[in-house]
């Protein structure tokens, strides 16, 4: 059963050593991510799972490692090659998730799960339900960026739909509105280059899932907060915290 979730973006420049002179521009966003991760209550969870978009949907084993070398920073997490696992790099979304958890001492305790960026909503919802049902108390760190079309200098150039799309996502994250996240259109999301759509819908599936005892799905979170809503480079970055403790419909 899902007990808590943190939602964070995954731009490489969130890492100060990689951002260099631009690092202060993201100080507030970085602090919000740290707050969201701190609110996860990872020590109280039976399973801490990082979810992020990638080329394919899969779980990563003990030999997986986080690395920022492809982005110009010589940083790689320790690699556990025990039990016959070969080392393989986590995708960017999960690498930044690892980096955030490492700041709090939880990176090695987490499981890492990617979801295909083009996965259809039903598949995302099913994956979320599976993750929520994988342990009695599940905490999710969900990595995803918003639209990349907020300004003319954005990676996807300016699209007038981007502002409204991101406002809807921010509203849903701030209210723990799983239904609204589940309804995000994958086609529009792709056109706006919203890298977080699939991961957010995994979160929606986890929040809407029935628990092991057959209790009805949560209708909202006991506590939900939108901690950041920014677009410093024309890309929407959101940080949110959800706590599902004690909220089941009767």
SERO-4910 file (N, C-alpha, C, O; in steps of 0.05 Angstrom, whole numbers):
BEGIN
 pado doro    nc1    nc2    nc3   cac1   cac2   cac3    cc1    cc2    cc3    oc1    oc2    oc3
  Unk    A     17    -24      0      0      0      0     18     25      0     37     26     14
  Unk    A     10     44    -16     25     69    -17     20     85      9     -3     90     17
  Unk    A     42     93     22     39    110     46     48    138     42     40    157     56
  Unk    A     66    142     22     77    169     17     89    170    -10     97    150    -22
  Unk    A     92    194    -20    105    198    -46    118    226    -47    109    245    -34
  Unk    A    140    227    -61    153    253    -67    155    254    -97    162    235   -110
  Unk    A    150    277   -108    152    282   -137    174    303   -141    173    324   -130
  Unk    A    193    297   -158    216    315   -164    222    315   -193    216    295   -207
  Unk    A    234    336   -203    244    337   -231    271    324   -233    284    318   -213
  Unk    A    281    319   -258    307    306   -260    326    319   -280    339    305   -295
  Unk    A    328    346   -281    348    358   -299    376    353   -287    379    355   -263
  Unk    A    395    346   -304    422    342   -293    433    365   -278    449    362   -259
  Unk    A    426    389   -286    437    413   -272    425    417   -244    432    437   -231
  Unk    A    408    399   -235    400    399   -207    424    394   -190    425    402   -166
  Unk    A    444    380   -200    469    373   -186    488    397   -187    496    404   -209
  Unk    A    494    410   -165    510    434   -165    536    432   -179    545    450   -194
  Unk    A    550    409   -176    576    406   -188    574    406   -219    594    412   -232
  Unk    A    551    398   -229    548    398   -258    538    425   -268    545    434   -290
  Unk    A    521    438   -252    510    464   -260    531    486   -259    529    506   -273
  Unk    A    551    482   -242    573    502   -239    562    529   -233    548    532   -213
  Unk    A    567    549   -250    559    577   -244    529    581   -243    520    600   -231
  Unk    A    514    563   -255    485    565   -255    472    552   -231    448    554   -227
  Unk    A    488    540   -214    477    525   -191    459    542   -173    438    533   -165
  Unk    A    466    567   -167    449    583   -149    421    588   -160    402    593   -145
  Unk    A    418    587   -187    392    591   -198    372    569   -190    348    574   -190
  Unk    A    383    546   -183    365    524   -176    367    517   -146    358    496   -138
  Unk    A    377    536   -130    379    531   -101    352    525    -89    348    507    -73
  Unk    A    332    541    -97    305    538    -86    293    511    -94    280    498    -78
  Unk    A    296    504   -119    285    478   -129    299    455   -115    286    435   -108
  Unk    A    325    457   -112    340    436    -99    331    433    -70    328    410    -60
  Unk    A    327    455    -56    318    454    -28    290    442    -26    285    427     -8
  Unk    A    273    448    -46    246    436    -46    248    406    -50    233    391    -37
  Unk    A    266    397    -67    269    368    -71    279    355    -45    269    334    -37
  Unk    A    298    368    -31    307    357     -6    285    355     14    283    336     30
  Unk    A    268    375     15    245    375     34    226    352     27    217    338     45
  Unk    A    220    349      1    201    327     -7    212    300      0    197    283     10
  Unk    A    238    296     -5    250    270      2    250    266     32    246    244     41
  Unk    A    256    287     46    255    286     76    228    278     87    226    266    108
  Unk    A    207    286     73    180    280     82    171    252     75    150    243     85
  Unk    A    186    238     59    178    211     50    175    191     73    158    173     71
  Unk    A    189    195     95    188    176    116    200    149    108    188    128    114
  Unk    A    222    150     94    234    126     83    240    104    104    237     80     98
  Unk    A    247    113    128    253     93    149    228     78    157    231     55    168
  Unk    A    205     89    153    180     76    161    168     58    139    148     45    143
  Unk    A    181     58    115    170     43     93    183     16     91    206     12     98
  Unk    A    167     -4     82    178    -30     77    192    -31     49    209    -48     45
  Unk    A    184    -13     32    196    -12      5    197     18     -3    177     32     -2
  Unk    A    221     26    -11    225     53    -22    232     49    -51    252     36    -58
  Unk    A    216     60    -69    219     55    -98    221     81   -113    205     99   -109
  Unk    A    241     83   -130    245    106   -147    234     99   -174    241     79   -186
  Unk    A    217    117   -185    204    112   -211    210    136   -229    208    159   -221
  Unk    A    218    130   -254    224    151   -273    221    142   -301    224    118   -307
  Unk    A    217    160   -319    214    153   -347    241    145   -360    262    155   -352
  Unk    A    239    128   -380    263    119   -394    254    106   -421    230    108   -428
  Unk    A    272     93   -435    265     82   -460    247     57   -458    232     51   -476
  Unk    A    249     43   -435    234     19   -431    225     16   -402    235     29   -384
  Unk    A    204     -1   -398    195     -6   -371    209    -30   -360    208    -52   -372
  Unk    A    223    -27   -338    238    -49   -326    247    -42   -298    249    -18   -291
  Unk    A    252    -63   -282    265    -59   -256    295    -63   -259    304    -79   -276
  Unk    A    310    -49   -243    339    -52   -243    349    -68   -220    339    -65   -197
  Unk    A    369    -85   -224    379   -102   -204    402    -90   -188    407    -66   -191
  Unk    A    414   -106   -171    435    -97   -153    459    -86   -167    474    -70   -155
  Unk    A    464    -94   -192    488    -84   -206    484    -57   -219    503    -47   -231
  Unk    A    461    -46   -218    456    -20   -231    470      2   -215    473      1   -191
  Unk    A    478     23   -230    492     45   -217    483     72   -229    474     72   -253
  Unk    A    485     93   -214    478    120   -224    504    133   -234    525    130   -222
  Unk    A    502    147   -256    525    161   -266    517    186   -281    496    188   -294
  Unk    A    534    207   -278    530    232   -293    552    237   -313    555    259   -323
  Unk    A    567    216   -319    589    220   -338    579    228   -366    592    244   -380
  Unk    A    556    217   -375    546    226   -401    539    256   -403    536    267   -424
  Unk    A    536    268   -379    529    297   -378    552    315   -371    549    338   -366
  Unk    A    576    303   -370    600    319   -366    611    319   -338    630    335   -332
  Unk    A    600    304   -320    610    303   -292    620    275   -285    606    256   -289
  Unk    A    645    274   -276    657    248   -269    647    239   -242    662    239   -222
  Unk    A    622    231   -241    609    221   -216    594    195   -223    578    194   -241
  Unk    A    600    175   -207    587    149   -210    583    137   -182    601    138   -166
  Unk    A    560    126   -178    554    113   -152    569     87   -149    577     76   -170
  Unk    A    573     77   -125    585     50   -122    569     29   -137    545     31   -139
  Unk    A    583      9   -147    570    -12   -162    572    -38   -146    594    -47   -139
  Unk    A    549    -52   -142    548    -77   -128    547    -99   -149    527   -103   -162
  Unk    A    569   -113   -152    571   -134   -173    566   -162   -161    573   -182   -173
  Unk    A    555   -163   -137    550   -189   -124    528   -204   -138    513   -192   -154
  Unk    A    526   -230   -132    504   -247   -142    503   -248   -172    481   -253   -184
  Unk    A    525   -244   -186    526   -247   -214    515   -224   -231    514   -227   -255
  Unk    A    507   -202   -218    497   -179   -233    520   -165   -248    541   -162   -236
  Unk    A    516   -158   -272    535   -141   -287    527   -112   -283    503   -106   -281
  Unk    A    547    -94   -282    541    -66   -278    527    -54   -302    534    -59   -325
  Unk    A    506    -38   -298    492    -24   -319    483      3   -308    475      5   -285
  Unk    A    483     23   -325    477     50   -316    447     54   -315    432     45   -332
  Unk    A    438     67   -294    410     76   -291    405     98   -311    423    114   -317
  Unk    A    380    101   -321    373    124   -338    374    150   -322    375    149   -298
  Unk    A    374    172   -336    377    198   -323    357    202   -300    365    211   -279
  Unk    A    332    196   -305    312    202   -285    318    187   -259    315    198   -237
  Unk    A    326    162   -261    332    146   -237    359    154   -225    363    152   -201
  Unk    A    378    163   -242    404    172   -232    400    197   -214    412    198   -193
  Unk    A    383    216   -223    378    239   -206    363    231   -181    367    243   -160
  Unk    A    345    212   -183    331    202   -160    351    190   -140    349    194   -116
  Unk    A    370    174   -150    391    163   -133    407    185   -119    411    184    -95
  Unk    A    414    205   -135    430    228   -124    415    242   -101    426    249    -81
  Unk    A    389    246   -105    373    259    -84    371    241    -59    374    251    -37
  Unk    A    367    215    -63    365    198    -39    392    195    -25    393    193     -1
  Unk    A    414    196    -41    440    194    -29    445    217     -9    459    214     11
  Unk    A    434    240    -15    437    263      3    424    259     30    431    272     50
  Unk    A    406    239     31    392    233     56    400    205     66    389    196     87
  Unk    A    418    192     53    428    166     63    410    142     56    413    121     69
  Unk    A    392    145     36    374    123     30    378    110      3    364     91     -5
  Unk    A    397    120    -13    400    110    -41    404     80    -43    392     67    -60
  Unk    A    420     69    -25    427     41    -27    403     23    -18    403     -1    -25
  Unk    A    384     35     -4    361     19      5    338     18    -14    319      4    -10
  Unk    A    339     34    -35    317     37    -54    317     16    -76    338      5    -83
  Unk    A    294     12    -88    291     -3   -112    287     18   -135    277     39   -130
  Unk    A    296     10   -159    295     29   -181    279     17   -204    285     -5   -214
  Unk    A    258     32   -213    239     22   -233    235     43   -254    226     65   -248
  Unk    A    241     37   -279    235     55   -300    208     49   -313    199     26   -311
  Unk    A    197     69   -326    172     65   -341    177     77   -368    188     99   -370
  Unk    A    169     63   -389    173     73   -416    159    100   -419    136    103   -412
  Unk    A    173    119   -430    163    146   -433    138    147   -450    121    165   -448
  Unk    A    135    127   -469    112    126   -486     92    105   -478     74     99   -493
  Unk    A     94     95   -453     75     75   -443     47     87   -442     44    110   -436
  Unk    A     27     71   -449      0     81   -449    -10     84   -420      0     70   -402
  Unk    A    -29    101   -415    -38    107   -388    -46     82   -372    -40     79   -349
  Unk    A    -60     63   -385    -69     39   -371    -45     23   -361    -46     12   -339
  Unk    A    -24     21   -378     -1      6   -369     13     20   -346     23      7   -327
  Unk    A     13     47   -346     25     62   -324      9     57   -298     21     54   -277
  Unk    A    -17     58   -300    -34     54   -277    -31     26   -265    -30     22   -241
  Unk    A    -29      6   -283    -25    -21   -274      2    -24   -259      4    -37   -239
  Unk    A     23    -12   -271     49    -13   -258     48      0   -230     59    -11   -211
  Unk    A     35     22   -228     32     36   -202     18     18   -182     26     17   -159
  Unk    A     -3      5   -191    -18    -13   -172      0    -36   -164      0    -45   -140
  Unk    A     16    -47   -183     35    -69   -176     56    -60   -155     62    -74   -136
  Unk    A     66    -36   -159     86    -26   -141     74    -21   -113     86    -27    -93
  Unk    A     50    -10   -113     37     -5    -87     31    -30    -72     31    -31    -48
  Unk    A     26    -52    -87     20    -77    -75     44    -95    -69     41   -117    -60
  Unk    A     68    -84    -74     92   -101    -71    102   -102    -42    119   -118    -36
  Unk    A     90    -86    -25     98    -87      4     75    -74     20     58    -60      9
  Unk    A     75    -79     46     54    -68     62     55    -38     64     34    -25     65
  Unk    A     79    -27     63     82      2     66    102     11     44    126      6     47
  Unk    A     92     25     24    109     33      1    112     63      0     92     78      2
  Unk    A    136     72     -4    142    101     -8    153    103    -36    171     88    -44
  Unk    A    143    122    -52    152    126    -79    166    153    -83    156    174    -73
  Unk    A    188    153    -96    201    177   -105    197    178   -135    208    161   -150
  Unk    A    181    197   -145    172    197   -173    186    220   -187    183    243   -179
  Unk    A    201    213   -208    218    233   -222    205    240   -248    199    223   -264
  Unk    A    202    266   -253    190    274   -279    190    304   -283    184    319   -265
  Unk    A    197    313   -307    195    341   -315    169    347   -329    156    329   -340
  Unk    A    161    372   -328    138    381   -342    144    388   -371    164    378   -382
  Unk    A    127    404   -383    131    410   -412    157    425   -416    167    440   -399
  Unk    A    168    421   -440    193    434   -447    188    455   -469    205    459   -487
  Unk    A    165    468   -467    157    486   -488    145    512   -477    127    524   -488
  Unk    A    156    521   -454    145    544   -441    153    571   -453    139    591   -450
  Unk    A    177    572   -466    187    597   -477    200    592   -504    204    568   -512
  Unk    A    207    613   -518    220    610   -544    248    598   -541    258    586   -561
  Unk    A    260    600   -518    287    589   -514    286    561   -501    307    549   -496
  Unk    A    262    550   -497    259    524   -486    268    502   -506    268    508   -530
  Unk    A    275    479   -496    283    457   -514    263    452   -536    271    445   -559
  Unk    A    238    454   -531    217    448   -551    205    473   -563    185    471   -577
  Unk    A    218    496   -559    208    522   -568    181    528   -554    173    513   -537
  Unk    A    169    549   -562    144    558   -548    120    545   -560    116    545   -584
  Unk    A    104    534   -542     78    523   -550     58    535   -530     61    532   -506
  Unk    A     38    548   -541     19    562   -523      3    544   -505     -9    554   -486
  Unk    A      3    518   -510    -12    499   -493      4    492   -468     -7    482   -449
  Unk    A     30    497   -469     48    488   -447     41    499   -420     41    485   -400
  Unk    A     35    525   -419     29    538   -394      5    525   -381      5    519   -357
  Unk    A    -17    522   -396    -41    509   -385    -37    481   -377    -47    472   -356
  Unk    A    -21    466   -393    -15    438   -386     -1    437   -359     -9    421   -342
  Unk    A     20    453   -356     36    452   -331     19    461   -307     22    451   -285
  Unk    A      2    481   -312    -15    490   -290    -33    467   -281    -38    464   -257
  Unk    A    -43    452   -299    -60    429   -292    -45    408   -276    -55    396   -257
  Unk    A    -20    402   -285     -4    383   -271      3    393   -243      0    378   -223
  Unk    A     10    418   -241     17    430   -214     -7    428   -196     -4    422   -172
  Unk    A    -31    434   -206    -55    433   -190    -60    405   -180    -67    400   -157
  Unk    A    -57    385   -198    -62    357   -191    -42    348   -170    -49    334   -151
  Unk    A    -17    355   -173      4    347   -154     -1    360   -127      3    347   -106
  Unk    A     -9    385   -127    -13    399   -102    -37    390    -87    -39    394    -63
  Unk    A    -56    377   -101    -81    367    -88    -81    337    -86   -101    325    -77
  Unk    A    -59    324    -94    -58    294    -95    -82    284   -111    -96    265   -102
  Unk    A    -87    296   -134   -110    288   -151   -101    267   -171    -93    273   -193
  Unk    A   -103    242   -162    -94    219   -179   -111    217   -204   -100    209   -225
  Unk    A   -136    223   -202   -154    221   -225   -145    240   -247   -145    233   -271
  Unk    A   -138    264   -240   -128    284   -260   -102    275   -272    -99    278   -297
  Unk    A    -84    264   -257    -59    254   -268    -64    231   -287    -52    229   -308
  Unk    A    -82    213   -279    -89    190   -296   -100    198   -323    -98    184   -343
  Unk    A   -113    222   -324   -126    231   -348   -108    247   -367   -117    255   -388
  Unk    A    -83    251   -359    -64    265   -377    -63    251   -404    -59    227   -405
  Unk    A    -65    266   -425    -64    255   -452    -36    250   -461    -19    268   -462
  Unk    A    -29    224   -468     -2    218   -475      7    232   -501     31    239   -504
  Unk    A    -11    236   -520     -5    249   -545      3    278   -541     23    288   -550
  Unk    A    -14    293   -526     -8    321   -520     17    323   -503     34    341   -508
  Unk    A     20    305   -484     44    305   -467     69    302   -483     89    316   -478
  Unk    A     68    284   -503     92    280   -520     97    305   -537    120    313   -541
  Unk    A     76    317   -548     80    341   -564     92    363   -548    107    380   -559
  Unk    A     86    365   -522     97    386   -505    122    377   -491    134    391   -475
  Unk    A    132    353   -498    157    342   -487    156    341   -457    176    347   -444
  Unk    A    133    333   -446    130    330   -417    141    303   -409    127    283   -410
  Unk    A    166    302   -400    179    276   -394    168    262   -370    173    238   -367
  Unk    A    152    275   -353    142    263   -329    116    249   -331    107    236   -312
  Unk    A    102    251   -354     75    241   -356     72    212   -348     55    206   -331
  Unk    A     88    194   -358     85    166   -352     91    161   -322     76    146   -309
  Unk    A    111    173   -311    118    169   -282     95    179   -265     89    167   -244
  Unk    A     84    202   -272     62    213   -256     38    195   -257     23    192   -237
  Unk    A     33    181   -279     11    163   -281     16    137   -266     -2    124   -257
  Unk    A     42    129   -263     48    107   -245     41    115   -216     29     99   -202
  Unk    A     47    139   -209     39    149   -182      9    148   -179     -1    140   -158
  Unk    A     -5    157   -199    -34    156   -198    -44    128   -194    -62    124   -177
  Unk    A    -33    109   -208    -41     81   -205    -36     71   -177    -52     56   -166
  Unk    A    -13     79   -165     -7     70   -138    -26     82   -118    -35     69    -99
  Unk    A    -33    107   -122    -52    121   -103    -80    110   -105    -95    110    -85
  Unk    A    -88    101   -129   -115     92   -133   -118     62   -127   -141     52   -127
  Unk    A    -96     48   -122    -98     19   -119   -111     11    -93   -110     26    -73
  Unk    A   -123    -11    -93   -134    -23    -69   -112    -36    -53    -93    -46    -64
  Unk    A   -114    -34    -27    -93    -47    -10    -97    -77     -7   -117    -88    -18
  Unk    A    -79    -90      6    -80   -119      8   -105   -129     21   -113   -152     16
  Unk    A   -117   -113     38   -141   -122     52   -166   -116     37   -189   -121     46
  Unk    A   -163   -104     12   -186    -98     -4   -200    -72      3   -223    -67     -5
  Unk    A   -186    -55     18   -198    -29     24   -200    -13     -1   -185    -16    -20
  Unk    A   -220      5     -2   -224     22    -26   -200     40    -31   -184     44    -12
  Unk    A   -196     50    -55   -173     67    -61   -175     93    -46   -196    103    -39
  Unk    A   -152    105    -41   -151    131    -29   -163    152    -47   -159    151    -71
  Unk    A   -179    170    -36   -191    191    -52   -175    217    -52   -178    234    -69
  Unk    A   -157    219    -32   -139    243    -30   -118    236    -11   -118    214      1
  Unk    A    -99    254     -7    -78    248     13    -84    262     39    -97    283     39
  Unk    A    -75    250     61    -78    263     87    -64    291     86    -75    310     97
  Unk    A    -41    292     73    -27    317     69    -15    317     42     -1    299     34
  Unk    A    -20    339     27     -9    342      0      1    370     -2    -13    389      6
  Unk    A     25    374    -13     36    401    -16     51    403    -42     67    385    -48
  Unk    A     47    425    -56     63    431    -79     85    450    -69     80    472    -61
  Unk    A    110    439    -69    132    453    -57    148    471    -76    162    489    -68
  Unk    A    145    466   -102    158    482   -122    143    479   -149    133    458   -156
  Unk    A    142    501   -164    129    502   -190    145    524   -205    138    547   -204
  Unk    A    165    515   -220    183    534   -234    188    525   -262    183    502   -270
  Unk    A    197    545   -278    205    539   -306    228    557   -314    225    574   -332
  Unk    A    251    554   -300    273    573   -304    285    572   -332    297    591   -341
  Unk    A    283    549   -346    295    547   -373    274    539   -393    280    527   -414
  Unk    A    249    547   -388    227    540   -406    217    512   -402    201    503   -419
  Unk    A    226    498   -381    217    471   -375    203    471   -348    214    483   -329
  Unk    A    180    459   -346    166    458   -321    178    439   -301    182    415   -307
  Unk    A    185    449   -278    196    433   -256    177    435   -232    171    457   -222
  Unk    A    167    412   -223    149    411   -200    161    394   -178    174    374   -183
  Unk    A    156    402   -154    163    386   -130    138    384   -113    125    404   -107
  Unk    A    131    360   -105    107    356    -88    112    334    -68    129    317    -71
  Unk    A     96    335    -47     97    315    -26     69    305    -20     51    321    -16
  Unk    A     66    279    -19     40    267    -12     44    248     12     64    234     14
  Unk    A     24    248     30     23    229     51     -4    216     51    -25    230     53
  Unk    A     -5    190     48    -31    175     46    -39    163     72    -60    150     73
  Unk    A    -24    167     93    -29    153    118    -57    158    128    -66    181    130
  Unk    A    -71    137    135    -96    139    149   -120    146    131   -142    148    142
  Unk    A   -116    150    105   -138    159     89   -148    136     71   -136    131     50
  Unk    A   -169    123     79   -183    103     62   -212    109     65   -222    115     87
  Unk    A   -226    108     43   -255    114     44   -269     91     59   -260     69     58
  Unk    A   -291     98     72   -305     77     87   -328     66     71   -343     49     80
***
